[in-house]
Amino acid sequence: MKKICIPKFGIILAASIFAGACAHAADEDQSRIERVVNAAIRPIMEEHNVPGIAVAITTPGERYFFGYGVASRKSNAKVTGDTIFEIGSISKTFTATLASYAQAKGALSLSDNASKYLPALSGSSFDKISLLDLGTYTAGGLPLQFPDDVNDQEGMVAYFRGWRPGYATGTHRVYSNPSIGLFGYLAARSMGKPFDDLMEQKLFPLLGLTRTYITIPQDRMNEYAYGYSKDGKPVRVTPGVLDSEAYGVKTTAPDLLRFVEANMDNAKLDETLQRAIAATHTGYYKVSDMVQGLGWEMYAYPVELDRLLAGNSAEMARKPNEATRLTPPLVPRGDMLVNKTGSTNGFGAYVAFVPAKGIGIVMLANRNYPNPARVKAAYRILTALDGRPGSTSSR
């Protein structure tokens, strides 16, 4: 990846001297960061039998890419910046961005009841559940996954019509693919086009993403990594109801890094999209130390590793957690660590960034290895990028 070195002096006294010093500083930074990344990533690959990992990093003025291992054990193709990975639930941050964009365009309001955008749900519990409730997993206990017998749109509507909340809305956060999946589905209906089309023909191009897909084009399939299941078999994501909305995005590490950068400094983007991205960083609920935004999960920075691990734990993802509504909502702040994990059966991903520091990391792997290992590695690297103590501690 191209490295950039930006002199911070107002007057250039000797161009050749500064150019040489800049190149030397860039090389030193590259070597230092590479050592930190190697120390964080290589043990993961060995301990968890991960075939390949792509790491992309952004710092003020520079980007870095590191590829490890293979995209396919059969072909032995190396992981590169062009390797396409499934990112699982990190897709939810794109879904949230589309819904926020729809609100910025006036197509919907997050305070609207869900049934407004799907008349088939009129007369159901969704008359009293808002789009915001769906987007923050606070609708009353929608499950992590649909029941196995829900496999088409007719079954989806029937399921939602018959579902009843187990909690009062806004009192518990229950992480749920059907919840944010319906959120994205209704956002697309408000804009009058299918979700996949809006993502691939509108949102991704507006973000400047050229290697990000819902459906990978045939001429890019050779760049699509194979994921590997727990028993080591090659797998890829299988179709499911609201899969695009909840976990359907595939992308490369450099492209996902561009999305991270857009979330930290979006001044070059379409003005409406700028407002939409910023709005996804609004904090609506507090669950222990974690602040729930739209798609993103956030922590006051600096944050201790133990708190970050707790917020990305199985208990947070699989169990109901009491939620405290933030009234008024927490306005977007730069001094937050913003993050999201994502997994499919064969892939594991993690994104984290700190807007106030201009630092961020993308980690994409073709094996679903434990979240704590991802978080610890990313935390170690971000700590080093920020120049804080602790970057040399053990994983």
C-alpha positions in Angstrom: 0.0 0.0 0.0 1.2 3.5 -0.8 2.7 5.3 2.2 2.4 9.0 2.6 4.6 11.2 4.7 3.4 14.7 5.4 5.8 17.3 6.7 4.2 19.5 9.4 6.4 22.5 8.9 5.0 25.6 7.5 8.1 26.6 5.5 10.2 24.2 3.4 13.8 25.2 3.8 15.4 22.5 1.8 13.1 20.2 -0.2 15.7 17.4 -0.6 16.5 17.4 3.1 12.8 17.3 4.1 12.1 14.6 1.4 14.8 12.4 2.8 13.8 12.9 6.4 10.2 12.2 5.5 11.1 9.0 3.7 13.3 7.9 6.6 10.5 8.7 9.1 8.0 6.8 7.0 10.3 3.8 6.8 10.8 3.8 10.6 7.0 4.0 11.2 6.4 1.2 8.7 9.0 -1.0 10.5 7.6 -0.2 14.0 4.0 -0.8 13.0 4.9 -4.0 11.2 6.6 -5.4 14.3 3.6 -4.6 16.4 1.2 -6.1 13.9 3.3 -9.2 13.4 3.5 -9.8 17.2 -0.3 -9.5 17.5 -1.4 -11.4 14.4 1.0 -14.4 14.0 0.1 -16.0 17.3 -3.6 -15.8 16.4 -3.0 -17.7 13.2 -1.1 -20.4 15.0 -3.3 -20.8 18.0 -6.6 -20.7 16.1 -5.5 -22.3 12.9 -6.4 -19.3 10.8 -5.5 -19.7 7.1 -5.3 -16.0 6.3 -5.7 -12.6 7.8 -5.7 -9.1 6.2 -4.9 -6.1 8.3 -5.4 -2.5 7.2 -4.5 0.4 9.4 -5.0 4.2 9.1 -3.1 6.8 10.9 -3.0 10.6 10.4 -1.4 10.9 6.9 -0.7 7.2 6.2 -2.2 3.9 5.5 -0.8 0.4 5.9 -1.7 -3.0 4.7 -0.4 -6.4 5.9 -1.4 -9.7 4.4 -0.9 -13.0 6.1 -1.3 -16.6 4.9 -3.6 -17.8 2.2 -7.1 -17.0 0.9 -7.6 -20.6 -0.2 -5.8 -23.7 1.1 -6.6 -25.5 -2.1 -5.1 -22.9 -4.5 -2.6 -21.5 -2.0 -3.5 -18.0 -3.2 -1.9 -15.5 -0.9 -3.9 -12.9 1.0 -3.6 -9.5 -0.7 -5.3 -6.1 -0.7 -7.6 -7.5 -3.4 -8.8 -10.5 -1.4 -12.5 -10.4 -0.7 -13.7 -11.5 2.8 -17.2 -11.9 4.3 -17.5 -9.4 7.1 -20.6 -10.8 8.8 -22.3 -8.4 11.3 -20.0 -5.5 10.4 -22.5 -5.4 7.5 -24.9 -3.9 10.1 -22.9 -0.7 10.1 -23.5 -0.3 6.4 -27.2 -1.1 6.9 -27.3 1.6 9.6 -25.7 4.1 7.3 -28.3 3.4 4.6 -31.1 3.9 7.1 -29.5 7.1 8.4 -29.1 8.3 4.8 -32.8 7.6 4.2 -33.6 9.8 7.2 -31.3 12.5 6.0 -33.1 12.5 2.6 -36.5 12.7 4.3 -37.6 9.3 3.3 -38.2 8.1 6.9 -37.9 9.1 10.5 -36.3 6.8 13.1 -39.2 7.6 15.4 -41.7 6.2 12.9 -43.4 2.9 13.8 -42.1 0.0 11.8 -45.5 -1.0 10.4 -45.7 2.3 8.6 -43.3 0.9 6.0 -44.7 -2.6 5.7 -48.6 -2.5 5.8 -48.6 -6.3 6.2 -47.5 -5.7 9.8 -50.4 -3.3 10.6 -52.3 -4.6 13.7 -49.2 -6.4 15.0 -46.7 -5.5 17.8 -44.8 -3.4 15.2 -47.5 -0.7 15.4 -45.7 0.3 18.7 -42.1 -0.5 17.8 -40.1 2.2 16.1 -37.4 2.0 13.5 -35.0 3.2 16.2 -36.0 0.3 18.4 -35.2 -2.1 15.6 -31.9 -0.5 14.8 -30.7 -0.5 18.4 -31.9 -4.1 19.3 -34.4 -2.7 21.9 -37.7 -3.7 20.3 -38.5 -6.1 23.2 -36.5 -9.3 22.6 -36.4 -10.3 18.9 -34.1 -13.3 18.8 -30.5 -13.6 17.5 -31.7 -15.6 14.5 -35.0 -16.4 12.8 -36.5 -19.9 13.5 -35.3 -22.5 11.0 -38.7 -22.7 9.3 -38.6 -19.0 8.3 -37.0 -19.2 4.9 -38.8 -16.7 2.6 -40.5 -13.3 2.7 -44.0 -14.8 3.3 -42.6 -16.7 6.3 -40.8 -13.6 7.5 -44.0 -11.5 7.6 -45.9 -14.3 9.3 -43.2 -14.6 11.9 -43.2 -10.9 12.7 -47.0 -10.7 12.8 -47.1 -13.4 15.3 -44.2 -12.3 17.5 -44.8 -10.6 20.8 -42.3 -8.6 22.9 -40.9 -10.2 26.0 -39.8 -6.9 27.4 -41.1 -3.3 27.2 -39.5 -1.5 24.3 -36.4 0.4 25.2 -35.6 -1.5 28.4 -33.4 -4.4 27.2 -30.9 -4.8 24.4 -31.1 -8.2 22.7 -28.7 -8.5 19.8 -30.7 -9.7 16.9 -30.3 -10.3 13.1 -34.1 -10.2 12.5 -34.2 -6.8 14.3 -31.6 -4.9 12.4 -32.4 -6.9 9.3 -36.0 -5.6 9.4 -34.6 -2.1 10.1 -32.6 -2.3 6.8 -35.5 -3.8 4.9 -37.9 -1.1 5.9 -35.3 1.6 5.2 -35.0 0.3 1.6 -38.8 0.2 1.3 -38.9 3.9 2.4 -36.6 4.7 -0.6 -38.6 2.6 -3.0 -35.9 0.2 -4.2 -34.6 -3.2 -3.2 -32.0 -3.1 -0.4 -29.3 -4.8 -2.5 -29.7 -2.3 -5.3 -29.5 0.7 -2.9 -26.3 -0.7 -1.4 -24.5 -1.6 -4.6 -25.8 1.2 -6.9 -26.1 4.0 -4.4 -24.3 3.7 -1.0 -21.1 1.9 -2.0 -20.4 4.3 -4.9 -21.2 7.3 -2.7 -18.6 6.0 -0.2 -16.0 5.5 -3.0 -15.9 1.7 -2.4 -15.0 -0.2 -5.5 -14.4 -3.7 -4.0 -17.4 -3.9 -1.7 -20.4 -6.1 -2.6 -23.6 -7.8 -1.6 -23.3 -10.2 -4.6 -19.7 -10.6 -5.9 -19.5 -10.2 -9.7 -18.4 -13.2 -11.6 -15.2 -11.6 -12.7 -14.2 -11.0 -9.1 -15.0 -14.5 -7.8 -11.3 -15.6 -8.1 -10.5 -12.9 -5.5 -13.2 -14.2 -3.0 -11.5 -16.0 -0.2 -12.8 -19.4 1.1 -13.8 -19.4 4.7 -13.0 -22.4 6.8 -15.4 -24.0 9.3 -14.5 -25.4 12.7 -13.7 -28.8 11.2 -11.5 -27.1 8.5 -13.9 -27.5 5.6 -14.1 -24.6 3.0 -17.4 -22.7 3.4 -19.1 -19.5 2.2 -22.1 -17.8 3.6 -25.5 -19.4 2.7 -28.6 -17.4 1.7 -31.1 -16.6 4.4 -34.0 -14.2 5.2 -32.7 -10.6 5.6 -29.2 -11.9 5.1 -28.0 -8.9 3.0 -29.2 -6.5 5.7 -27.7 -8.3 8.7 -24.5 -10.0 7.5 -24.3 -9.9 3.7 -21.5 -7.5 2.8 -18.2 -8.8 1.3 -15.2 -6.5 0.9 -11.5 -6.1 1.0 -9.4 -4.8 3.9 -8.4 -1.6 2.0 -12.0 -0.9 1.0 -13.3 -1.4 4.5 -10.6 0.9 5.7 -11.9 3.6 3.4 -15.3 3.2 5.2 -13.5 3.5 8.5 -11.9 6.7 7.3 -15.2 8.0 6.0 -16.5 7.5 9.6 -13.7 9.6 11.0 -13.4 12.4 8.4 -16.1 12.5 5.7 -15.6 16.1 4.5 -15.0 14.9 0.9 -18.3 13.0 0.7 -21.7 14.1 -0.4 -23.2 16.5 2.2 -26.2 14.3 2.9 -24.0 11.3 3.4 -21.8 13.2 5.7 -24.8 13.9 8.0 -25.9 10.3 7.7 -22.6 8.9 8.7 -22.3 11.3 11.7 -25.7 10.4 12.9 -24.8 6.7 13.1 -22.4 7.7 15.9 -25.3 9.1 18.0 -25.5 7.2 21.3 -29.1 6.0 22.1 -28.6 3.5 24.9 -26.0 2.6 27.5 -25.4 -1.0 28.3 -22.8 -1.3 31.0 -19.8 0.6 29.6 -21.0 0.3 25.9 -22.9 3.0 24.2 -25.2 1.7 21.4 -25.2 3.8 18.3 -26.7 2.8 14.9 -24.8 -0.3 13.9 -21.7 0.9 15.8 -20.9 0.1 19.5 -18.9 2.8 21.3 -16.8 3.4 24.4 -15.4 6.6 26.0 -11.7 6.8 25.1 -9.3 5.8 26.4 -11.0 2.5 27.4 -9.6 -0.4 29.4 -9.2 -3.7 27.6 -11.4 -5.5 30.1 -14.3 -3.2 29.4 -13.9 -3.6 25.6 -13.8 -7.4 26.0 -16.9 -7.3 28.1 -18.7 -5.3 25.5 -17.8 -7.8 22.8 -18.5 -10.9 24.9 -20.8 -13.8 24.2 -23.0 -12.6 27.1 -23.5 -9.3 25.3 -24.3 -11.0 22.0 -26.5 -13.9 23.2 -28.2 -12.8 26.3 -30.7 -10.0 27.2 -29.0 -7.0 28.8 -30.7 -4.1 30.6 -30.4 -0.9 28.6 -30.6 2.7 29.8 -32.0 5.1 27.3 -29.9 8.2 26.9 -32.1 11.3 27.0 -31.2 13.3 25.2 -29.2 11.0 22.9 -25.4 11.4 23.2 -24.3 13.6 20.3 -21.4 12.1 18.2 -18.1 12.6 19.8 -14.5 12.1 18.6 -13.2 10.9 21.9 -14.8 7.5 21.6 -13.5 4.1 20.5 -16.0 2.9 17.9 -16.1 -0.8 17.0 -17.9 -3.8 15.6 -17.3 -7.5 15.3 -18.6 -9.6 12.5 -18.7 -13.4 11.8 -20.1 -16.0 9.4 -19.5 -19.7 9.7 -16.1 -19.4 7.9 -15.0 -15.8 8.5 -14.1 -13.5 11.4 -13.8 -9.7 11.3 -13.2 -6.8 13.5 -13.1 -3.0 13.0 -12.2 -0.3 15.6 -11.3 3.3 15.3 -10.9 6.5 17.4 -11.9 9.6 15.4 -10.2 12.1 17.7 -6.9 10.3 17.1 -7.4 9.6 13.5 -6.4 5.9 14.0 -8.3 2.8 12.9 -7.8 -0.8 12.2 -9.5 -3.5 10.0 -8.9 -7.2 10.6 -10.4 -9.7 8.2 -9.8 -13.5 8.5 -11.1 -16.5 6.7 -11.9 -18.4 9.9 -14.4 -17.6 12.6 -12.0 -17.4 15.6 -13.0 -16.1 19.0 -13.9 -12.4 19.5 -11.6 -11.9 22.5 -8.6 -12.8 20.4 -9.6 -10.2 17.8 -10.2 -7.5 20.3 -7.0 -8.1 22.2 -4.9 -8.0 19.0 -6.6 -4.8 17.7 -6.3 -3.2 21.1 -2.6 -3.9 21.2 -2.1 -2.4 17.8 -4.3 0.7 18.4 -2.5 1.3 21.7 0.8 1.3 19.9 -0.5 3.7 17.2 -1.7 6.0 19.9 1.7 5.8 21.6 0.2 4.8 24.9 1.8 2.3 27.4 0.7 -1.4 27.1 1.4 -2.1 23.4 4.1 -4.6 24.3 2.0 -6.6 26.8 1.2 -10.2 26.0 -1.9 -11.1 24.1 
